[in-house]
Amino acid sequence: MYELMLDTANLEDLKEGLDSWPVVGVTSNPTILKEEGGIDVYARLREIKALCGKKRSLHVQVVSTATDAILEEARHILDQLGKDTFIKVPVSAAGLPAIKKLSAGGVNVTATAIYSTMQGMLAVLAGAKYIAVYFNRMENNCTDPTRVIAEIRSFIDGSGSDAKILAASFKNAAQVVSAYASGAQGATVGADIIRLGLGMTSIDSAVDGFRKDFEAIHGAGKTMSTI
Ligand SMILES: O=C[C@H](O)COP(=O)(O)O
């Protein structure tokens, strides 16, 4: 089953997206939170958690760079936001041991900052539930994200793991389509990407043509519910 999440902390985007689009979770990182200006971070994350409700997941990233500090930060996030919160941990030398310990303790981990198949494989083995692969950032570094996604997916399937690739870091709709086509089970995107996908003038032009043809039969303003 494929999943779509929103990569934002903007309340307007979240209210629209969670209400109107087929979204199963919300992700953020410190840069996304910074875009919201001088917010109280935990207050905002609590608002987002409330908007998510019980059925959608919230993924919150740690900031610390040493293993013990990451573990401490993860515990604090769970205390503040609830035990079902997914803790986003970068797959770094210090992050991997934290992913292993948190996962062993039953914490939901989203492994992040993934630029290589090796990082993805290690995160799967360490027990992460989601593997956040950075699509656009890889392309910026002349790495092919479709190859990395396909290799990690093959590793997940071959090892019988229930981890899912959650592709992230998108700048356009084509990248999202490529991520899913390469084997990602999920993508987390900004609201702008969804709007791009629905914003083609040819879509509105087709809809307008159908409306005019119907009005030619039954008169102006008529619809299937008013004839
Ligand atoms: O948390 C991961 C983000 O999706 C990274 O996105 P970005 O490359 O646009 O900063």
The ligand as a Tripos MOL2 file, in Angstrom:
@<TRIPOS>MOLECULE
LIG
   10     9     1     0     0
SMALL
NO_CHARGES

@<TRIPOS>ATOM
      1 O1         13.1950   16.2740    6.0910 O.2       1 LIG1
      2 C1         13.5050   16.1490    4.9110 C.2       1 LIG1
      3 C2         13.0980   17.1110    3.9060 C.3       1 LIG1
      4 O2         12.1190   16.5620    3.0640 O.3       1 LIG1
      5 C3         14.2560   17.6710    3.1430 C.3       1 LIG1
      6 O3         13.7340   18.4830    2.1550 O.3       1 LIG1
      7 P1         14.6150   19.6360    1.4980 P.3       1 LIG1
      8 O4         15.6720   19.0100    0.6840 O.co2     1 LIG1
      9 O5         13.6120   20.3880    0.6470 O.co2     1 LIG1
     10 O6         15.1420   20.4810    2.6060 O.co2     1 LIG1
@<TRIPOS>BOND
     1     1     2 2
     2     2     3 1
     3     3     4 1
     4     3     5 1
     5     5     6 1
     6     6     7 1
     7     7     8 2
     8     7     9 1
     9     7    10 1
@<TRIPOS>SUBSTRUCTURE
     1 LIG1         1 GROUP 0 **** ****
